[in-house]
Amino acid sequence: MALRIIQGKPAKDTDTRVGRLPTPVKILIILLIVLVLALSVLLIATLARGSEPGGGDTPAESATPTATATAVDVEDFQSRLSAWQAANSDPVVEEVAPGLNRCSSRTEAANTATYTTPTGNTYGTGFDRDIQGAVAASAEALRYMTSKDWVLPDLTMMEYYFLDGDNRLTTEELVERRKEMGVDDRGRVLDSNGLVIDDSELRYAGYPKYGIYRLGVISQTTAGPGTVAIDWILPYVRWKFGVEESPTAYTSLMSMVMIWRDGDWHVKTWYRTGTFEPDGSPYVNPPFEITSIYATTLGGPWCVPADGTDAAIPGYWATRP
């Protein structure tokens, strides 16, 4: 029988092309199919194992460090929180009179440096960045402001405590203040003719240690307080010793805002709210029972410094009744 030809090729070739592939090609195709199937099985097994809790190498390795890091972060946060709370608080130690507590801040706190003026007065610098440091720094600045050093030519502490020039006395103001106080540029007492009076001494000083303070607005940061508003009621005296029989006693209300800058506390702003004497008393520092009247009248809470006292101020016989 003769073959039937379609387009010049045997009819049976249209149904048997694969079967006529060379043997090496057939083997290669089979191997490729087997490889694809094997890879599919491996992929399915890997995915199934990875979906189980703790399954797979990568999830297991990443799960443990994550849990450990979370525990460390919580502990670190609690430690930082405790430190922050301590830095931004002033705990009460005891009640010393109705409406008046003794708190934990001191007027003489730890500091890293001191400076002694030509008059022999020493002032501290370099306080901690916490409420206690701010209170101690404000007390030091007040001691300086209520001393004769405040009006003398040595401006070292004025420039340190008061970074803003607007809070300092100008040269003209210094000269005028010295005239008002009756002293020369070395702090010596002068007579009416401008001559130094022998064996006389100007005692001009404020005493935060014998006063009380009140904390106001505090700006808080993660590193510690940024600014702290502090009001002080403190006694101070002016006495031309050797010329006057007794000192002139005052009780002054001072308001300050301390700012943390350049690694220490400085005075940002200050003003004298008032000067008065308790119940007409001529004494410099009244007992806490009388001082508490200020605390009740002006609103509180007011604190006695941790190292504060209402005892007689050394060197002044008229400081207590």
MOTA-V111517 format. One record per residue. RES is the residue in one letter. PSI is psi in radians with two decimals (none if undefined). Layout:
res=RES psi=PSI
res=RES psi=PSI
This chain:
res=M psi=2.45
res=A psi=2.58
res=L psi=2.53
res=R psi=2.25
res=I psi=2.27
res=I psi=2.09
res=Q psi=0.68
res=G psi=0.12
res=K psi=2.66
res=P psi=2.48
res=A psi=-0.57
res=K psi=-0.33
res=D psi=-0.43
res=T psi=-0.32
res=D psi=-0.12
res=T psi=0.58
res=R psi=-0.74
res=V psi=-0.72
res=G psi=-0.36
res=R psi=0.11
res=L psi=2.64
res=P psi=2.58
res=T psi=-0.77
res=P psi=-0.62
res=V psi=-0.71
res=K psi=-0.78
res=I psi=-0.73
res=L psi=-0.73
res=I psi=-0.75
res=I psi=-0.76
res=L psi=-0.70
res=L psi=-0.73
res=I psi=-0.78
res=V psi=-0.73
res=L psi=-0.75
res=V psi=-0.77
res=L psi=-0.71
res=A psi=-0.74
res=L psi=-0.64
res=S psi=-0.77
res=V psi=-0.76
res=L psi=-0.72
res=L psi=-0.76
res=I psi=-0.73
res=A psi=-0.72
res=T psi=-0.78
res=L psi=-0.69
res=A psi=-0.73
res=R psi=-0.67
res=G psi=-0.40
res=S psi=-0.21
res=E psi=2.65
res=P psi=2.16
res=G psi=0.05
res=G psi=2.61
res=G psi=2.59
res=D psi=-0.80
res=T psi=-0.86
res=P psi=-0.67
res=A psi=-0.71
res=E psi=-0.60
res=S psi=-0.40
res=A psi=-0.75
res=T psi=-0.89
res=P psi=-0.60
res=T psi=-0.78
res=A psi=-0.73
res=T psi=-0.78
res=A psi=-0.68
res=T psi=-0.75
res=A psi=-0.76
res=V psi=-0.72
res=D psi=-0.72
res=V psi=-0.77
res=E psi=-0.74
res=D psi=-0.72
res=F psi=-0.77
res=Q psi=-0.68
res=S psi=-0.77
res=R psi=-0.66
res=L psi=-0.76
res=S psi=-0.75
res=A psi=-0.70
res=W psi=-0.75
res=Q psi=-0.69
res=A psi=-0.68
res=A psi=-0.45
res=N psi=0.44
res=S psi=2.86
res=D psi=1.37
res=P psi=2.56
res=V psi=2.36
res=V psi=-0.81
res=E psi=2.87
res=E psi=2.27
res=V psi=-0.36
res=A psi=2.82
res=P psi=2.13
res=G psi=0.11
res=L psi=2.11
res=N psi=2.71
res=R psi=2.22
res=C psi=-3.11
res=S psi=-0.24
res=S psi=2.55
res=R psi=2.72
res=T psi=-0.38
res=E psi=1.46
res=A psi=2.96
res=A psi=2.33
res=N psi=2.89
res=T psi=-0.21
res=A psi=2.81
res=T psi=2.82
res=Y psi=2.32
res=T psi=2.18
res=T psi=2.93
res=P psi=-0.36
res=T psi=-0.11
res=G psi=-0.01
res=N psi=2.43
res=T psi=2.36
res=Y psi=2.49
res=G psi=2.67
res=T psi=2.94
res=G psi=1.09
res=F psi=2.84
res=D psi=2.68
res=R psi=1.31
res=D psi=3.14
res=I psi=-0.73
res=Q psi=-0.69
res=G psi=-0.69
res=A psi=-0.74
res=V psi=-0.78
res=A psi=-0.71
res=A psi=-0.69
res=S psi=-0.64
res=A psi=-0.71
res=E psi=-0.75
res=A psi=-0.67
res=L psi=-0.71
res=R psi=-0.69
res=Y psi=-0.80
res=M psi=-0.48
res=T psi=0.50
res=S psi=2.94
res=K psi=-0.28
res=D psi=-0.50
res=W psi=-0.47
res=V psi=0.10
res=L psi=2.84
res=P psi=-0.43
res=D psi=1.89
res=L psi=0.26
res=T psi=-0.89
res=M psi=-0.55
res=M psi=-0.75
res=E psi=-0.49
res=Y psi=-0.92
res=Y psi=-0.59
res=F psi=1.56
res=L psi=-0.59
res=D psi=2.12
res=G psi=-0.42
res=D psi=-0.34
res=N psi=0.01
res=R psi=2.83
res=L psi=2.43
res=T psi=2.95
res=T psi=-0.72
res=E psi=-0.71
res=E psi=-0.64
res=L psi=-0.80
res=V psi=-0.76
res=E psi=-0.71
res=R psi=-0.69
res=R psi=-0.67
res=K psi=-0.75
res=E psi=-0.65
res=M psi=-0.24
res=G psi=0.72
res=V psi=2.78
res=D psi=-2.99
res=D psi=0.04
res=R psi=0.09
res=G psi=0.25
res=R psi=2.53
res=V psi=2.39
res=L psi=2.63
res=D psi=-3.03
res=S psi=-0.32
res=N psi=0.05
res=G psi=0.29
res=L psi=2.56
res=V psi=2.31
res=I psi=2.11
res=D psi=2.62
res=D psi=0.56
res=S psi=2.78
res=E psi=2.38
res=L psi=2.07
res=R psi=1.83
res=Y psi=1.86
res=A psi=2.56
res=G psi=2.71
res=Y psi=1.46
res=P psi=-0.54
res=K psi=-0.44
res=Y psi=0.22
res=G psi=-2.87
res=I psi=2.77
res=Y psi=2.83
res=R psi=2.25
res=L psi=2.44
res=G psi=-2.38
res=V psi=2.36
res=I psi=2.16
res=S psi=2.20
res=Q psi=2.44
res=T psi=2.97
res=T psi=-0.43
res=A psi=-0.19
res=G psi=-3.13
res=P psi=2.51
res=G psi=-0.79
res=T psi=2.60
res=V psi=2.14
res=A psi=2.28
res=I psi=2.25
res=D psi=2.47
res=W psi=2.42
res=I psi=2.00
res=L psi=2.62
res=P psi=2.57
res=Y psi=2.79
res=V psi=2.66
res=R psi=2.13
res=W psi=2.09
res=K psi=1.47
res=F psi=2.30
res=G psi=-0.20
res=V psi=-0.79
res=E psi=2.59
res=E psi=-0.66
res=S psi=2.82
res=P psi=2.75
res=T psi=2.11
res=A psi=2.44
res=Y psi=2.72
res=T psi=2.14
res=S psi=2.47
res=L psi=2.03
res=M psi=2.44
res=S psi=2.33
res=M psi=2.66
res=V psi=2.06
res=M psi=2.47
res=I psi=2.42
res=W psi=2.05
res=R psi=2.44
res=D psi=0.67
res=G psi=0.29
res=D psi=2.97
res=W psi=2.41
res=H psi=2.87
res=V psi=2.03
res=K psi=-0.86
res=T psi=2.75
res=W psi=2.68
res=Y psi=2.63
res=R psi=2.01
res=T psi=-0.62
res=G psi=2.81
res=T psi=2.24
res=F psi=2.95
res=E psi=2.37
res=P psi=2.05
res=D psi=0.54
res=G psi=0.17
res=S psi=2.40
res=P psi=0.01
res=Y psi=2.57
res=V psi=-1.02
res=N psi=1.85
res=P psi=2.90
res=P psi=2.80
res=F psi=-0.54
res=E psi=-0.61
res=I psi=-0.71
res=T psi=-0.58
res=S psi=-0.36
res=I psi=-0.68
res=Y psi=-0.81
res=A psi=-0.71
res=T psi=-0.72
res=T psi=-0.74
res=L psi=-0.15
res=G psi=2.60
res=G psi=-2.75
res=P psi=2.47
res=W psi=2.62
res=C psi=2.50
res=V psi=2.34
res=P psi=2.70
res=A psi=-0.55
res=D psi=0.27
res=G psi=2.79
res=T psi=2.76
res=D psi=0.37
res=A psi=2.97
res=A psi=2.44
res=I psi=2.19
res=P psi=2.33
res=G psi=-0.12
res=Y psi=1.94
res=W psi=-0.34
res=A psi=0.45
res=T psi=-0.23
res=R psi=2.58
res=P psi=none
